[in-house]
Amino acid sequence: MPNTINISINMRFFVYVIGTKYPKVRTYVGWSNDIKKRLKAHNESKGAKFTRGSKWKLLYQEELFSKSEAMKREAQLKKDRQLRSQLRNKLI
């Protein structure tokens, strides 16, 4: 049996909401294991296609301890119109 290392034991995962004012006020929800690196990618137009061409600011984050938890929470936050509306209002 080959030696395997379970790297996810000490990994942390984050779900986040970023926002922008230009070209219009909007938010984006995602997950990552490195928020700083991910935000930098979004701001360099190397992130998700939706985020390209805008400068993004971190508005909200949660830490979770598994990838599946982060993905489930991301789906919940994408549907949470009230939270996202409150966060958009902070940008105005």
C-alpha positions as CSV (number, residue, x, y, z in Angstrom):
1,M,0.0,0.0,0.0
2,P,1.5,3.4,-1.0
3,N,2.2,6.0,1.6
4,T,-0.4,8.7,1.4
5,I,-0.8,11.9,3.4
6,N,-4.1,13.4,4.2
7,I,-3.4,17.1,3.7
8,S,-6.9,18.2,4.5
9,I,-6.5,17.4,8.2
10,N,-5.0,20.8,9.0
11,M,-6.5,22.7,6.1
12,R,-8.9,25.5,6.7
13,F,-11.5,26.5,4.2
14,F,-13.3,29.8,3.8
15,V,-16.5,31.0,2.3
16,Y,-16.4,34.7,1.4
17,V,-18.4,37.5,-0.1
18,I,-16.7,40.2,-2.1
19,G,-18.2,43.4,-3.5
20,T,-17.5,46.0,-6.1
21,K,-19.0,49.4,-7.1
22,Y,-17.8,49.5,-10.7
23,P,-19.3,49.1,-13.2
24,K,-22.3,48.7,-10.8
25,V,-22.7,47.6,-7.2
26,R,-22.7,43.8,-7.0
27,T,-21.5,40.9,-4.9
28,Y,-19.8,37.6,-5.5
29,V,-19.8,34.5,-3.2
30,G,-17.0,31.9,-3.4
31,W,-14.9,29.6,-1.3
32,S,-11.2,29.1,-1.0
33,N,-8.5,27.8,1.3
34,D,-6.5,31.1,0.8
35,I,-8.7,34.2,0.8
36,K,-5.8,36.7,0.2
37,K,-4.6,34.8,-2.8
38,R,-8.1,34.3,-4.2
39,L,-9.0,38.0,-3.8
40,K,-5.8,39.0,-5.5
41,A,-6.7,36.6,-8.4
42,H,-10.2,38.2,-8.7
43,N,-8.6,41.7,-8.7
44,E,-6.1,40.7,-11.4
45,S,-8.9,39.4,-13.6
46,K,-7.7,35.8,-13.1
47,G,-10.6,34.7,-10.9
48,A,-14.1,33.7,-11.9
49,K,-15.3,35.1,-15.2
50,F,-18.0,37.1,-13.4
51,T,-15.4,39.0,-11.4
52,R,-13.1,40.0,-14.2
53,G,-12.6,43.7,-14.9
54,S,-13.6,45.0,-11.5
55,K,-11.8,45.9,-8.3
56,W,-13.2,43.7,-5.4
57,K,-13.2,44.2,-1.7
58,L,-13.7,41.5,0.9
59,L,-17.1,42.1,2.7
60,Y,-17.6,38.9,4.6
61,Q,-15.9,35.6,5.5
62,E,-16.5,32.5,7.5
63,E,-14.0,29.8,8.3
64,L,-15.0,26.1,7.9
65,F,-13.0,22.9,8.4
66,S,-13.9,20.9,5.3
67,K,-14.2,21.6,1.7
68,S,-17.7,20.1,1.6
69,E,-18.9,22.4,4.4
70,A,-17.5,25.4,2.6
71,M,-19.2,24.4,-0.6
72,K,-22.5,23.9,1.1
73,R,-22.2,27.2,2.9
74,E,-21.3,28.9,-0.3
75,A,-24.6,27.6,-1.9
76,Q,-26.6,28.9,1.1
77,L,-25.0,32.4,1.0
78,K,-25.6,32.6,-2.8
79,K,-29.3,32.3,-2.0
80,D,-29.3,34.6,1.0
81,R,-30.5,37.8,-0.7
82,Q,-31.0,39.6,2.6
83,L,-27.3,39.3,3.7
84,R,-26.0,40.1,0.2
85,S,-28.3,43.2,0.0
86,Q,-27.0,44.4,3.4
87,L,-23.4,43.9,2.2
88,R,-24.1,45.8,-1.0
89,N,-25.5,48.7,1.0
90,K,-22.1,48.9,2.9
91,L,-20.5,49.6,-0.5
92,I,-22.7,52.6,-1.3
